[in-house]
């Protein structure tokens, strides 16, 4: 990699540093570097299944993980106009 970058930048390979492939990184507006070359070492491990430590995907191991979180709340009013009268502003 260093030899290819040295040829394209017309600089000696020893001047490119310990990680010459970092010269190909592209910064985003947020300041993150998007790397041009990734290896298997860059891959993140798969998150654990639901019901397994650290329980970030829920405590129920039998739930469908592709559905997502179901958050709902029941209100006693039947019509929106009734709800508007009951709700404080």
Helices and strands as residue ranges (DSSP letters): H 2-9, G 13-16, G 20-24, E 26-27, E 33-34, G 40-42, H 80-86
